[in-house]
């Protein structure tokens, strides 16, 4: 009897731990549900309007694509502050090549190669030369923006509609339009498809498992025969490719790229989505689905503030507060898990 009584609290603790783990791992989903309820109560049919919902997805699709690569980088124990300026640089490269050759495909391929090369350089400096990712990407962030501004005199470039006007259809086309349904913008489709692909990479492939292993314990990963350096370099290269895809969506949507404005603060929004989605900044833990819901959470907050007529300048402040709260939640749950 005594033994049975002594085991009962342990059973309860395990159940409590399980609930906390579930909540922590899906905190972005629960936060999004709460926000949706609040938005419906406050704005009602205005918020639930199909056009408004599509705008939320559309307005967050570009940073949403970037955040997928950022998720893998942070899971591996790194960070990338240069994704915004990298988007501007590769977008400018793509549009320049398109305008001068009249070949859309060539422009995209050259930009992807440039983005992957940028990712490779970052990965090599972080993995092989052991320079902290924060320092490396802080430096490359300045380099990409400065060089872009130099070559374009602080301005930008317009897509030549006469030669490569079809490029604009990449982002400005909708599918499944019927009746009062406005259709789904293609960038939303790109975002969702890429979410599925990167989720499969992260959870169903050896490369994905190695990313988690490196983020959890790099030394132990190397001792197990996995080349942690190659994994890190590969993660930054994959992120570089995703940034280029996001750049193509933005360039197509706007019909231009600007060396000074394009990609501004995208890295902060991407990191915010990743952290809100439950990915641990210490590495080794996170999910693509969490980042997806984290991005939508930020989008709903922004949309609610616009509908309520609140100052747009406060959006960043609220996002910052949410990031801090998300990190505090992660630490609180992690501390309690160590007690068991």
N, C-alpha and C positions, 0 to 999 in steps of 0.2 A: 504493500500500500504506500509506504514511504517513497519507494522508487517511482511509483506511478505519479504521485503528487509532485515529485521533484522534476519529472519530465514534462508536466503540463505547461509550465511557464515557457520552457524552451520551444514547445510546439507553437505557443501563442506568439513568441518572438519571431519564429520563422515566418508565420503568416503575416505579421506586421512588417517584417523586412520585405517580404514578397510584394506587399501592397505599395510600399515606398519605392521599391525598385520600378514597379510598373508605372507609377505616377511620374517618377523622375525621367524614365526613358521615353514617356509619352507626354511630357509636360507641355510641349508645343501644341499637341493636338487638343489637350484639355483647355489650354489658354485660348486657342482659336475658337473652340466651342463656346467658351464663356463670352468672348468678344462678339461672336455672332448673335448670341442671345441678347447682349446689351445693345448691339447695333439695331436689331429687329425691334426691340422695345422702344428705343429712342427715335429711330428714323423710319421704322415700319416698311411700307411698300417702296419708299424711295431707295432704301438700301437694297431691298430684294429685287429691284428692277433688273431684268436680264442684262440690259446694257451696262448697268453699274457693276454687276458681277463680272462681266467680261472685261470691263475696264480695269478692275482690280487684278485679274490674271494677266492682262496685257501689259499693264504698267510695271509689273514685277517680273516679267518673263526674262528680261535681259540680265538683271542682277541674279535672278533665280538660276540661270544657266551658269553664271560665274560661281555662285555659291556651291554648286556641285563639286567643282574642282577644289574649292576652298575647304570643303568638308573632308575630302581625302587628305589634303595637306595637313590639316589640324589633327586628324586621326593619327597621322604618321608622326606627330610631334612637332610639326613645323608651323609656319604661318607665311602669308604672302601679302605684303602691303602694296605691291606693284600692279595688281590686276587691273585697276582703273586706268592707270597711265599706259599699261600694256594694251588695253583695249583701244585706246586712242591711237597709239602708234601703229598697231597692226591694221586698224580700220583705215588709217590714212594711207598705208602701204597698199592695201587692197584696192581702194578707190583710185589711187594714182595709176596702178597697173591697169585696171579696167579702162580708165579713160584714155590711156595712151595706146592700148592694144585693141580695144573694142571687144575684149574677151573676158566675160564674167568669170568663167571657170578658172582661167589662168590667174586672175586677180585673187580669187579665194584660195587657190592652192599655194600661191606665193605667200599669202598672209598666214596660212596655217603653218607653213614651213618656218616662217619668221617667229611665230608664236611658240612653236615647239622648240626652236633654237633658244629663244629667251628662257623658256622653262628649263632647258638643259643646262644653260649657263648658271642659273640660280641653283639648280640641284647639285651641280658639281661644286660650286663654292660652299654650299651648305654641307654636303655629304663628304666630299673628299678633303676640303680645306678646313672643315670644322668651324666655319664662321657662323655665328648665330643667325638663324633665318630672319629674325627681326632686323638685324643690321644689314644683311645682304639685300633684302627686299626694300628696305628704307632707301638704300643707295640706288638700286635699279629704278625705284619709283621716280626719284629725282632725275636720273639719267634719261629715261624714256620721255618724260614730259619736256625736259629741257631740249633734247635733240629734236623732238617733234616741233616744238615752238621755233627752234632755229631754222629748220628747213621750210617751215610754212609761215615764218614771220609773225608768229603768234596767232595766225588766223587758221583757216581750214580749207577744205576743198569740197566742191559740189559734185554729185554724180552727174556725168554727162548723159542727159536724158535722150539725146539724139542717137548716141552710139550704144549705150548700155542701159537704156530705160527699163528693160525687162528686169534688171536687178531690183528695182523698187517693188516688184511683185512678191519678192521673197517674204516681206513683212506686211505688205499692205493688201493681202488677199485673205478672204474669209471663206470657210467651207461650211457646208450644211446649212446654208441660208434657206429658210422657207417660212412663209407666213409672217408672223410678227417676230420670229426668232432672227436675231441679227447675224447669226452665224458665229463660228469660232475663228478668231484670228490665227493665222499660221504660227506666229511666235509662241502662242500658248501650246500648240501641238508640239513644236520643237522642244519646249521646256519639259512637257510631260514625258515625251518619248525618251529624251536624254536622262530624265530622272529614272526611268525604268532600266535603261541601259547601264547607267552608272551604279544603280542598286544591284544589278546582276553582277557587275564587275566586282563590287565590294563584298558581296556575300556568297557568290557562287564560283569564284575563280581563285586559283592559288595566289595570284598577284594581290587580290583583295585581302585574303587572309594574311599575307605577308605585311600589308600596310598596317593592319591592326597589331600584328606582332611587333613590328618596329616601334610603333607608338607606345606599346605597353612596356617593352623592355628591349632596347636596341642591342645591348650587350648579349643578352640571352639569345636573341634572334641570330646574331652572328655566330654564336657558339653552336647553334643548332644546324648550321650549314647554309643559312639563308644570307645572301649578300645584301645587307641593309643599305649600303650605298646605292646600289642599283635600284632598289625599291624607291628610295627617296628621289633619285633623279627621275625615275619613271613617273612618279606622282606629279612632280613639277612640270614635266613634259606634257602629261595628260591634261593638267590644269591649263597649261598654255594653249593647247588645242581648243579647249572649251571656251577660253576667253576670246579666241578668234571667232568662234561661232557666234558668241554674244555680240562681238563687234560687227559681224556681218548683219545681224538682225537690226542693230541700232543704225548702221549706215543705210541699210535699205529702208528702214522706217522713216528716217529723217531726210534721206536723200543727200546727206552730207556728213562730214566728220570735222571736228574742230580740235586743233592742237592744244588749246587752252581749257576748253570746257568739257569735251567728251570724256566720259568715265569719271567725272569728279565725284569723289567720296564713295565710289562703288565698292571699294575694298572694305570700308566701314560697314556698309549695308550688308555685304556678303558675310562678313564676320559675325555681325549681329544675328543674321538668320541662322547661321551655324550654331552659335552659342545658345540662342533661344530654342533651337531644335534639340538640345540636349547633348551635343558633342562636347566632350571634356577638353578644355584648353591644354591639359597636361598630356593629351594623346591617348590612343588605345581604345577609345570608346566614342561611339557616335553612329548615326545612321542617315542615309539619304532621305528617307521618309520624314525624319525629324526636321531636317533642313527645309524640306518642302513646306511643311506646316509652319515652320518658323518664318519663312519668307511670306507666306500668306498672312500670318499674324501681323507682321509689320505692314503689309499692304492694307489690311482691314483697318488698322489704327490710323494710317494716313488717310484712307478714304472716309472714315468716320469724322475726322477732324475737318476735312474739306466740306462734308455735308453739313456739319454743325457750324460752319463759318468761323472756326477757330484759327488763330494765326498760324500760317504754315511754318513760321520760324520755330515753333515749339515742337514740331515733329521730331527733330533730331534730339531734343531734350528728353522727350518721352521714350524714344528708342534707346537712348543711353541709360535711362533709369531701368528699362526692361532688361537690358544686358546685365546690369549690376545685380538685379534681382535673380536673373537666371543663374548667374555664377554662384550667388549665395545659396540658392536652392541646391545646386550641384554639390557644393562643399558640405552643406548640411546633411544631405543624403549620404555622401561618401564617408563623413565622420561617423554617422550612425551605423553604416555597414561595417566599419572596422570594429565596432563593439561586439559583433557576433562572431 
